[in-house]
Amino acid sequence: MQFRQTLRFCTARDGTRIAVASVGSGPPLVRAAHWLSHVEHDQASPVWRPWLAELARHHTYIRYDQRGCGLSDREVSDLSLDAWVGDLEAVVDSLKLRRFPLIGMSQGGAVAVAYALRHPERVSHLVLVGAYARGALVRATGDKDRLEAQTLVNLIRLGWGRDNPAFRQVFTNLFIPGGTPAQHQWWNELERLTSSADNAARTLEAFHRVDVSDLACRLQVPTLVLHARGDARVPFDEGRQLAALIPGARFVPLDSDNHVLLDSEPAWPHFLAEVAGFLQMAAMPAADAAASEAGLTPAEREVLRLVVAGLDNSAIARQLRKREKTVRNQVSSIFDKLGVRTRAEAIVQVRDRDAA
């Protein structure tokens, strides 16, 4: 199954070209870049395809390849937290996004935290998945931990580009130990396709030294942190500590051993439900303000919240336990009172109010 996506490029402040992909429709949902991505290759992925389908179900899901990876420029000199945050700034500015939920996965979590602190007016809600505040070398407690981190970097330098996937399989087992043979084969190939051995090693080495602990403590953005209990790539305790650092953050443990959740495991629907509920909450304040100004009834106000969250009439009917015809009539009344003709216009009107 292929997804129809829009592919474009933007330019970071140091001239690096960043590949940006958008799929779906509705309010924007942005994912900060993480290590190992290829926005074109991901479309046919047995690992990432379910993520695309679900996160784009009610949103315009926006993701981009990190510098040095995928379709973004490969020859880059600056691999630093400041450069990665600058790339996210370039993506957001190029798309003229004003306010949006931001997802940070794995190493992208540190980028998302730094961006949210720098631009709190733009990030409505923050979702961190398998993320951490401290890189492997920062959180190392002894020589053994430091040796393990450096060994992984050296494995990349030695075997990343070889036809034999044995070296890359080490990383595949860390990311998706519960994957099928087909998923493992695809992930092995992703590693080879998305980055050169030198770029992959330099990038991992730079991530090992990241520390956004002080930044996380200063965040004032509603935050949801989710982490797999058996995550072999980023220890569960790092996710717990990240949630403890962020004021008011909610922490959700996931019963999985996979760093990247697979759609075949029980943790997958749990993850989707938690994220959907959290993003729905993001739409409520602005929707309630618009509802009050337009004179909507309490029942219509409840429906508008779900419209802005991206749900269609049938989904709203199921959630509110109403007949779909009743919801359809309420939506028509809401549009009349708001002075709009379509769902898209209603969402834009509420979103513009939220960004004002």
MOHULIN-V723989 format. One record per residue. N is the residue number from 1. RES is the residue in one letter. SS is DSSP state (helix for helix, strand for strand, loop for the rest). PHI is phi in degrees with one decimal (none if undefined). OMEGA is omega in whole degrees, 0 to 359 (NA if undefined). Layout:
BEGIN
n->N res->RES ss->SS phi->PHI omega->OMEGA
n->N res->RES ss->SS phi->PHI omega->OMEGA
END
This chain:
BEGIN
n->1 res->M ss->loop phi->none omega->178
n->2 res->Q ss->loop phi->-105.5 omega->178
n->3 res->F ss->loop phi->-108.3 omega->174
n->4 res->R ss->loop phi->-78.1 omega->181
n->5 res->Q ss->strand phi->-133.5 omega->176
n->6 res->T ss->strand phi->-98.5 omega->181
n->7 res->L ss->strand phi->-116.4 omega->179
n->8 res->R ss->strand phi->-143.9 omega->178
n->9 res->F ss->strand phi->-126.9 omega->171
n->10 res->C ss->strand phi->-130.9 omega->185
n->11 res->T ss->strand phi->-121.1 omega->177
n->12 res->A ss->loop phi->-73.7 omega->186
n->13 res->R ss->loop phi->-64.3 omega->177
n->14 res->D ss->loop phi->-94.5 omega->177
n->15 res->G ss->loop phi->93.2 omega->179
n->16 res->T ss->loop phi->-69.4 omega->178
n->17 res->R ss->strand phi->-87.9 omega->184
n->18 res->I ss->strand phi->-115.3 omega->178
n->19 res->A ss->strand phi->-83.4 omega->184
n->20 res->V ss->strand phi->-123.9 omega->179
n->21 res->A ss->strand phi->-124.5 omega->177
n->22 res->S ss->strand phi->-126.5 omega->178
n->23 res->V ss->strand phi->-140.1 omega->180
n->24 res->G ss->strand phi->90.3 omega->180
n->25 res->S ss->loop phi->-144.9 omega->183
n->26 res->G ss->loop phi->110.8 omega->182
n->27 res->P ss->strand phi->-63.3 omega->184
n->28 res->P ss->strand phi->-71.9 omega->172
n->29 res->L ss->strand phi->-135.3 omega->188
n->30 res->V ss->strand phi->-107.0 omega->174
n->31 res->R ss->strand phi->-110.3 omega->174
n->32 res->A ss->loop phi->-64.5 omega->182
n->33 res->A ss->loop phi->-65.8 omega->174
n->34 res->H ss->loop phi->-133.3 omega->179
n->35 res->W ss->loop phi->-60.9 omega->177
n->36 res->L ss->loop phi->67.9 omega->173
n->37 res->S ss->loop phi->-142.5 omega->177
n->38 res->H ss->loop phi->-152.6 omega->191
n->39 res->V ss->loop phi->-59.7 omega->178
n->40 res->E ss->loop phi->-85.9 omega->181
n->41 res->H ss->helix phi->-64.4 omega->184
n->42 res->D ss->helix phi->-63.2 omega->185
n->43 res->Q ss->helix phi->-60.9 omega->182
n->44 res->A ss->helix phi->-101.2 omega->187
n->45 res->S ss->loop phi->-77.4 omega->174
n->46 res->P ss->loop phi->-71.7 omega->177
n->47 res->V ss->loop phi->-97.0 omega->187
n->48 res->W ss->loop phi->-88.7 omega->182
n->49 res->R ss->helix phi->-56.5 omega->178
n->50 res->P ss->helix phi->-62.6 omega->177
n->51 res->W ss->helix phi->-63.2 omega->179
n->52 res->L ss->helix phi->-61.0 omega->183
n->53 res->A ss->helix phi->-61.1 omega->185
n->54 res->E ss->helix phi->-78.9 omega->183
n->55 res->L ss->helix phi->-74.2 omega->177
n->56 res->A ss->loop phi->-96.1 omega->183
n->57 res->R ss->loop phi->-62.8 omega->182
n->58 res->H ss->loop phi->-125.8 omega->184
n->59 res->H ss->strand phi->-140.1 omega->162
n->60 res->T ss->strand phi->-86.9 omega->185
n->61 res->Y ss->strand phi->-88.0 omega->186
n->62 res->I ss->strand phi->-114.7 omega->177
n->63 res->R ss->strand phi->-138.6 omega->182
n->64 res->Y ss->strand phi->-148.7 omega->178
n->65 res->D ss->loop phi->-84.1 omega->177
n->66 res->Q ss->loop phi->-62.2 omega->176
n->67 res->R ss->loop phi->-54.1 omega->183
n->68 res->G ss->loop phi->88.0 omega->184
n->69 res->C ss->loop phi->-127.7 omega->170
n->70 res->G ss->loop phi->54.9 omega->181
n->71 res->L ss->loop phi->-92.1 omega->175
n->72 res->S ss->loop phi->-74.2 omega->181
n->73 res->D ss->loop phi->-55.2 omega->181
n->74 res->R ss->loop phi->-87.7 omega->183
n->75 res->E ss->loop phi->-88.4 omega->183
n->76 res->V ss->loop phi->-131.7 omega->180
n->77 res->S ss->loop phi->-99.4 omega->186
n->78 res->D ss->loop phi->-99.5 omega->173
n->79 res->L ss->loop phi->-117.9 omega->184
n->80 res->S ss->loop phi->-144.1 omega->178
n->81 res->L ss->helix phi->-59.7 omega->180
n->82 res->D ss->helix phi->-62.3 omega->179
n->83 res->A ss->helix phi->-66.4 omega->180
n->84 res->W ss->helix phi->-64.6 omega->177
n->85 res->V ss->helix phi->-65.8 omega->177
n->86 res->G ss->helix phi->-61.3 omega->177
n->87 res->D ss->helix phi->-64.3 omega->177
n->88 res->L ss->helix phi->-63.7 omega->176
n->89 res->E ss->helix phi->-59.5 omega->180
n->90 res->A ss->helix phi->-64.2 omega->179
n->91 res->V ss->helix phi->-62.8 omega->182
n->92 res->V ss->helix phi->-62.1 omega->180
n->93 res->D ss->helix phi->-66.0 omega->181
n->94 res->S ss->helix phi->-66.2 omega->180
n->95 res->L ss->loop phi->-92.2 omega->180
n->96 res->K ss->loop phi->55.4 omega->177
n->97 res->L ss->loop phi->-81.5 omega->182
n->98 res->R ss->loop phi->-103.8 omega->181
n->99 res->R ss->loop phi->-153.8 omega->188
n->100 res->F ss->strand phi->-164.4 omega->168
n->101 res->P ss->strand phi->-74.9 omega->183
n->102 res->L ss->strand phi->-125.2 omega->177
n->103 res->I ss->strand phi->-106.7 omega->174
n->104 res->G ss->strand phi->-124.1 omega->181
n->105 res->M ss->strand phi->-109.5 omega->176
n->106 res->S ss->loop phi->52.4 omega->180
n->107 res->Q ss->loop phi->-63.3 omega->178
n->108 res->G ss->helix phi->-64.4 omega->178
n->109 res->G ss->helix phi->-62.9 omega->179
n->110 res->A ss->helix phi->-65.1 omega->178
n->111 res->V ss->helix phi->-63.5 omega->181
n->112 res->A ss->helix phi->-64.7 omega->178
n->113 res->V ss->helix phi->-61.8 omega->181
n->114 res->A ss->helix phi->-64.2 omega->179
n->115 res->Y ss->helix phi->-66.7 omega->182
n->116 res->A ss->helix phi->-62.3 omega->178
n->117 res->L ss->helix phi->-70.7 omega->181
n->118 res->R ss->helix phi->-75.2 omega->184
n->119 res->H ss->loop phi->-133.0 omega->182
n->120 res->P ss->loop phi->-65.2 omega->179
n->121 res->E ss->loop phi->-71.8 omega->183
n->122 res->R ss->loop phi->-101.2 omega->184
n->123 res->V ss->strand phi->-93.2 omega->180
n->124 res->S ss->strand phi->-77.4 omega->181
n->125 res->H ss->strand phi->-146.0 omega->183
n->126 res->L ss->strand phi->-121.2 omega->177
n->127 res->V ss->strand phi->-117.4 omega->182
n->128 res->L ss->strand phi->-117.5 omega->186
n->129 res->V ss->strand phi->-123.3 omega->180
n->130 res->G ss->loop phi->56.9 omega->188
n->131 res->A ss->loop phi->-100.5 omega->180
n->132 res->Y ss->loop phi->-153.9 omega->175
n->133 res->A ss->loop phi->-93.8 omega->186
n->134 res->R ss->strand phi->-116.0 omega->175
n->135 res->G ss->loop phi->-67.5 omega->187
n->136 res->A ss->helix phi->-58.9 omega->181
n->137 res->L ss->helix phi->-76.6 omega->179
n->138 res->V ss->helix phi->-73.5 omega->183
n->139 res->R ss->helix phi->-88.5 omega->180
n->140 res->A ss->loop phi->-59.6 omega->181
n->141 res->T ss->loop phi->-109.5 omega->180
n->142 res->G ss->loop phi->-169.9 omega->182
n->143 res->D ss->helix phi->-61.8 omega->181
n->144 res->K ss->helix phi->-62.7 omega->179
n->145 res->D ss->helix phi->-64.4 omega->180
n->146 res->R ss->helix phi->-66.6 omega->178
n->147 res->L ss->helix phi->-66.0 omega->179
n->148 res->E ss->helix phi->-61.5 omega->180
n->149 res->A ss->helix phi->-62.1 omega->181
n->150 res->Q ss->helix phi->-70.9 omega->178
n->151 res->T ss->helix phi->-64.1 omega->178
n->152 res->L ss->helix phi->-62.9 omega->177
n->153 res->V ss->helix phi->-63.5 omega->180
n->154 res->N ss->helix phi->-67.1 omega->176
n->155 res->L ss->helix phi->-59.1 omega->178
n->156 res->I ss->helix phi->-64.1 omega->182
n->157 res->R ss->helix phi->-60.2 omega->184
n->158 res->L ss->helix phi->-80.8 omega->193
n->159 res->G ss->helix phi->-127.4 omega->187
n->160 res->W ss->loop phi->-60.2 omega->187
n->161 res->G ss->loop phi->-92.4 omega->183
n->162 res->R ss->loop phi->-71.9 omega->176
n->163 res->D ss->loop phi->-66.1 omega->177
n->164 res->N ss->loop phi->-73.1 omega->186
n->165 res->P ss->loop phi->-83.8 omega->188
n->166 res->A ss->helix phi->-57.1 omega->180
n->167 res->F ss->helix phi->-66.8 omega->182
n->168 res->R ss->helix phi->-67.4 omega->180
n->169 res->Q ss->helix phi->-61.3 omega->176
n->170 res->V ss->helix phi->-57.7 omega->181
n->171 res->F ss->helix phi->-71.9 omega->177
n->172 res->T ss->helix phi->-58.8 omega->179
n->173 res->N ss->helix phi->-66.5 omega->177
n->174 res->L ss->helix phi->-76.4 omega->183
n->175 res->F ss->helix phi->-80.6 omega->185
n->176 res->I ss->loop phi->-135.3 omega->180
n->177 res->P ss->loop phi->-60.0 omega->181
n->178 res->G ss->loop phi->-92.1 omega->182
n->179 res->G ss->loop phi->-73.1 omega->175
n->180 res->T ss->loop phi->-77.4 omega->175
n->181 res->P ss->helix phi->-54.7 omega->180
n->182 res->A ss->helix phi->-65.9 omega->179
n->183 res->Q ss->helix phi->-67.7 omega->177
n->184 res->H ss->helix phi->-64.3 omega->180
n->185 res->Q ss->helix phi->-62.3 omega->180
n->186 res->W ss->helix phi->-65.4 omega->182
n->187 res->W ss->helix phi->-66.5 omega->176
n->188 res->N ss->helix phi->-57.8 omega->181
n->189 res->E ss->helix phi->-71.1 omega->177
n->190 res->L ss->helix phi->-58.2 omega->181
n->191 res->E ss->helix phi->-57.5 omega->182
n->192 res->R ss->helix phi->-71.2 omega->184
n->193 res->L ss->helix phi->-75.3 omega->193
n->194 res->T ss->helix phi->-82.2 omega->186
n->195 res->S ss->loop phi->-159.1 omega->173
n->196 res->S ss->loop phi->-72.6 omega->179
n->197 res->A ss->helix phi->-59.5 omega->181
n->198 res->D ss->helix phi->-65.3 omega->180
n->199 res->N ss->helix phi->-64.1 omega->181
n->200 res->A ss->helix phi->-63.5 omega->180
n->201 res->A ss->helix phi->-66.8 omega->179
n->202 res->R ss->helix phi->-62.9 omega->181
n->203 res->T ss->helix phi->-66.0 omega->180
n->204 res->L ss->helix phi->-62.9 omega->179
n->205 res->E ss->helix phi->-61.7 omega->179
n->206 res->A ss->helix phi->-67.5 omega->178
n->207 res->F ss->helix phi->-65.0 omega->178
n->208 res->H ss->helix phi->-58.1 omega->186
n->209 res->R ss->loop phi->-100.1 omega->181
n->210 res->V ss->loop phi->-69.9 omega->173
n->211 res->D ss->strand phi->-150.2 omega->179
n->212 res->V ss->loop phi->-112.7 omega->182
n->213 res->S ss->helix phi->-57.7 omega->181
n->214 res->D ss->helix phi->-65.6 omega->179
n->215 res->L ss->helix phi->-69.4 omega->182
n->216 res->A ss->helix phi->-60.2 omega->181
n->217 res->C ss->loop phi->-64.8 omega->184
n->218 res->R ss->loop phi->-101.0 omega->181
n->219 res->L ss->loop phi->-66.6 omega->175
n->220 res->Q ss->loop phi->-129.3 omega->182
n->221 res->V ss->loop phi->-121.8 omega->176
n->222 res->P ss->strand phi->-55.1 omega->189
n->223 res->T ss->strand phi->-133.4 omega->174
n->224 res->L ss->strand phi->-117.9 omega->179
n->225 res->V ss->strand phi->-115.7 omega->179
n->226 res->L ss->strand phi->-123.1 omega->183
n->227 res->H ss->strand phi->-151.0 omega->178
n->228 res->A ss->strand phi->-73.6 omega->183
n->229 res->R ss->loop phi->-61.4 omega->184
n->230 res->G ss->loop phi->-102.7 omega->182
n->231 res->D ss->loop phi->-54.9 omega->180
n->232 res->A ss->loop phi->-89.7 omega->181
n->233 res->R ss->loop phi->-88.8 omega->177
n->234 res->V ss->loop phi->-127.2 omega->184
n->235 res->P ss->loop phi->-54.5 omega->180
n->236 res->F ss->helix phi->-53.2 omega->183
n->237 res->D ss->helix phi->-65.0 omega->178
n->238 res->E ss->helix phi->-68.5 omega->175
n->239 res->G ss->helix phi->-66.2 omega->178
n->240 res->R ss->helix phi->-62.3 omega->180
n->241 res->Q ss->helix phi->-66.8 omega->178
n->242 res->L ss->helix phi->-61.6 omega->179
n->243 res->A ss->helix phi->-62.9 omega->180
n->244 res->A ss->helix phi->-68.3 omega->181
n->245 res->L ss->helix phi->-73.7 omega->187
n->246 res->I ss->loop phi->-86.7 omega->182
n->247 res->P ss->loop phi->-55.6 omega->176
n->248 res->G ss->loop phi->76.5 omega->183
n->249 res->A ss->loop phi->-66.9 omega->176
n->250 res->R ss->strand phi->-100.7 omega->183
n->251 res->F ss->strand phi->-112.1 omega->180
n->252 res->V ss->strand phi->-124.2 omega->174
n->253 res->P ss->strand phi->-72.6 omega->179
n->254 res->L ss->strand phi->-118.0 omega->181
n->255 res->D ss->loop phi->-82.8 omega->182
n->256 res->S ss->loop phi->-155.6 omega->172
n->257 res->D ss->loop phi->-103.3 omega->185
n->258 res->N ss->loop phi->-91.5 omega->174
n->259 res->H ss->loop phi->-68.9 omega->173
n->260 res->V ss->loop phi->-106.5 omega->184
n->261 res->L ss->loop phi->-63.2 omega->177
n->262 res->L ss->loop phi->-107.4 omega->186
n->263 res->D ss->loop phi->-71.8 omega->180
n->264 res->S ss->loop phi->-91.7 omega->185
n->265 res->E ss->loop phi->-102.3 omega->182
n->266 res->P ss->helix phi->-59.6 omega->181
n->267 res->A ss->helix phi->-68.3 omega->184
n->268 res->W ss->helix phi->-63.2 omega->178
n->269 res->P ss->helix phi->-62.5 omega->176
n->270 res->H ss->helix phi->-62.2 omega->178
n->271 res->F ss->helix phi->-59.0 omega->182
n->272 res->L ss->helix phi->-61.7 omega->181
n->273 res->A ss->helix phi->-64.5 omega->180
n->274 res->E ss->helix phi->-64.8 omega->181
n->275 res->V ss->helix phi->-67.7 omega->180
n->276 res->A ss->helix phi->-61.1 omega->179
n->277 res->G ss->helix phi->-63.5 omega->180
n->278 res->F ss->helix phi->-67.6 omega->180
n->279 res->L ss->helix phi->-70.3 omega->176
n->280 res->Q ss->helix phi->-63.3 omega->178
n->281 res->M ss->helix phi->-62.1 omega->181
n->282 res->A ss->helix phi->-63.6 omega->184
n->283 res->A ss->helix phi->-87.0 omega->190
n->284 res->M ss->helix phi->-68.0 omega->185
n->285 res->P ss->helix phi->-58.2 omega->181
n->286 res->A ss->helix phi->-67.6 omega->179
n->287 res->A ss->helix phi->-64.6 omega->179
n->288 res->D ss->helix phi->-65.7 omega->179
n->289 res->A ss->helix phi->-64.3 omega->179
n->290 res->A ss->helix phi->-65.1 omega->180
n->291 res->A ss->helix phi->-63.9 omega->180
n->292 res->S ss->helix phi->-63.9 omega->182
n->293 res->E ss->helix phi->-65.2 omega->182
n->294 res->A ss->helix phi->-86.8 omega->179
n->295 res->G ss->loop phi->74.1 omega->180
n->296 res->L ss->loop phi->-72.5 omega->175
n->297 res->T ss->loop phi->-72.0 omega->177
n->298 res->P ss->helix phi->-55.1 omega->179
n->299 res->A ss->helix phi->-66.8 omega->179
n->300 res->E ss->helix phi->-67.9 omega->178
n->301 res->R ss->helix phi->-59.9 omega->180
n->302 res->E ss->helix phi->-63.8 omega->179
n->303 res->V ss->helix phi->-66.4 omega->181
n->304 res->L ss->helix phi->-60.6 omega->178
n->305 res->R ss->helix phi->-54.4 omega->183
n->306 res->L ss->helix phi->-75.6 omega->174
n->307 res->V ss->helix phi->-61.1 omega->181
n->308 res->V ss->helix phi->-66.5 omega->177
n->309 res->A ss->loop phi->-72.9 omega->175
n->310 res->G ss->loop phi->103.3 omega->182
n->311 res->L ss->loop phi->-80.2 omega->175
n->312 res->D ss->loop phi->-86.0 omega->186
n->313 res->N ss->helix phi->-60.2 omega->182
n->314 res->S ss->helix phi->-66.5 omega->179
n->315 res->A ss->helix phi->-67.5 omega->178
n->316 res->I ss->helix phi->-63.9 omega->180
n->317 res->A ss->helix phi->-60.4 omega->179
n->318 res->R ss->helix phi->-64.4 omega->184
n->319 res->Q ss->helix phi->-69.1 omega->182
n->320 res->L ss->helix phi->-93.7 omega->180
n->321 res->R ss->loop phi->58.1 omega->177
n->322 res->K ss->loop phi->-121.7 omega->172
n->323 res->R ss->loop phi->-74.1 omega->181
n->324 res->E ss->helix phi->-62.6 omega->178
n->325 res->K ss->helix phi->-63.8 omega->178
n->326 res->T ss->helix phi->-62.2 omega->179
n->327 res->V ss->helix phi->-63.0 omega->180
n->328 res->R ss->helix phi->-59.0 omega->178
n->329 res->N ss->helix phi->-65.4 omega->179
n->330 res->Q ss->helix phi->-66.0 omega->178
n->331 res->V ss->helix phi->-63.1 omega->178
n->332 res->S ss->helix phi->-60.9 omega->178
n->333 res->S ss->helix phi->-63.7 omega->178
n->334 res->I ss->helix phi->-61.2 omega->180
n->335 res->F ss->helix phi->-59.7 omega->179
n->336 res->D ss->helix phi->-61.6 omega->183
n->337 res->K ss->helix phi->-71.6 omega->178
n->338 res->L ss->helix phi->-81.4 omega->183
n->339 res->G ss->loop phi->75.6 omega->179
n->340 res->V ss->loop phi->-123.3 omega->182
n->341 res->R ss->loop phi->-113.3 omega->186
n->342 res->T ss->loop phi->-134.8 omega->175
n->343 res->R ss->helix phi->-59.8 omega->181
n->344 res->A ss->helix phi->-59.1 omega->180
n->345 res->E ss->helix phi->-65.6 omega->178
n->346 res->A ss->helix phi->-64.4 omega->180
n->347 res->I ss->helix phi->-63.8 omega->180
n->348 res->V ss->helix phi->-62.8 omega->180
n->349 res->Q ss->helix phi->-61.3 omega->179
n->350 res->V ss->helix phi->-68.8 omega->181
n->351 res->R ss->helix phi->-62.8 omega->179
n->352 res->D ss->helix phi->-65.1 omega->177
n->353 res->R ss->helix phi->-64.4 omega->181
n->354 res->D ss->helix phi->-65.5 omega->183
n->355 res->A ss->helix phi->-85.5 omega->184
n->356 res->A ss->loop phi->-68.3 omega->NA
END
